[in-house]
């Protein structure tokens, strides 16, 4: 089992989100020693944001000391060229595309930095200190505006050939389903993300600009159409999860992101679909049950995962 | 990279198929030193078949010597309890279910035996000496009566929680597609296996009992309906492969099994579907192209993989 271990050490994890950034110092046992937020909006582009990242790390490094700092990890959205440490494509923030984030940050800090995709970092964080403690293999699916994913195999992030593994939001759940910007039809994220929930609310005449949270509130008040939306969304999720269970036979599949708050309304349909569509799920129910659970670390998952990266690199 | 290495050694691989068994002595460089076939039909059940397996291994062991034998690996159909070495479920051969194949064979041979699922063994074989030489990560899909799969991560077989990983034939390619014995609808293997090809030939009035090979011969003669069948089959395959590419971002996806002989008729539709449905595939076309290829070892893949198992277990 590979885990985040190094005697007497802590590391600093950075989580660059769609709006701003956070950084935390976390020790080898997973205790969060300190956490700070950046002050520069991500929309200002790579140079000021990297300067802000460096400032945040500096503050934590001064506070907790250089001597015991095992390393620095950064989780950022988009596809990462793992070999070069470059952001290849960050969908709605093209200003970052092609930016050599790892080396720029490393130069400013005069220290090695490990760059990672944010969904992958979140999956590693959950494995280290969240719902995935005790397993070495898991899939994390993050349900937000879109759907992202991270896959942990043998305790480590599965990167694939060029770091693009885990695009779980683009699993086809219906070959002629809703069109997706990726060129496909029927992508999971067009049927089960917060955006998809809002779109269904519009189609059902519930409102033109309802957020997924507002649809949840309607469901909680007993609105049948809002409940139907979560049922349809849960079925879509169940199809994709059944695929993943049939492919991986992992012990644990985690759901993270804001939409998970609606668990009570989508989970029954999701689980029914999984049970119907995966004989692996059914045939192991009594002997080695597949766990489908909510992630536990919330918005801190990425921070834990980013901090785990340098600790993990030091093999015991 | 993990590979099959041990100085001066050979190993013996057994491939137990749906009708009978074969065994081969293969040296550490992948050279097949000798191959023999068993004489007992598999339908006779576990006891006589295991006796036959032991006889086959004995013959090879006498011929090539005990001194240099690194170990014995056996690939068998069905789900294997990897911890116990027991065949849990062999679909159309229930007489084997629950049989402690590994220990029974080991007892007869007075030697350690490694038991493995046959599709997993085939994937490892292709990685070692077939189309997968040079990569550490690949997916093998075997198109036969059903569709099986094996996944290689970091040079080793991905087993999952209880050895059931790689059930690629049960990926849902259409949520309301053809019914499957597994309880699901729209399983890949009900749309893209030899059995599915025969069923479509029947639906199109081409014949009541045409084999996939006969449908191929009609397609080769220019029969439009036969060609349409392979187009539809290729599209189904493309949907599942696009899913796998989006999930794994592996450098190589291999297709094995008898149906691959019809490559010229199904591959164009398959590749078009992959290109449309996977932006991972498209966006890496020029920089790190995803290879979709026919497996190279044919019916010997399982023998190579089974022989690789004990060699691989000895780390360099």
Interface residues (C-beta under 8 A of the other chain):
Chain A: X89 X137 X151 X153 X154 X158 X159 X160 X161 X162 X163 X164 X165 X166 X167 X168 X170 X171 X172 X173 X174 X175 X182 X183 X184 X185 X239 X242 X243 X244 X246 X247 X248 X249 X250 X251 X276 X277 X278 X279 X280 X282 X283 X284 X287 X288 X290
Chain B: X89 X137 X151 X153 X154 X158 X159 X160 X161 X162 X163 X164 X165 X166 X167 X168 X170 X171 X172 X173 X174 X175 X182 X183 X184 X185 X239 X242 X243 X244 X246 X247 X248 X249 X250 X251 X276 X277 X278 X279 X280 X282 X283 X284 X287 X288 X290
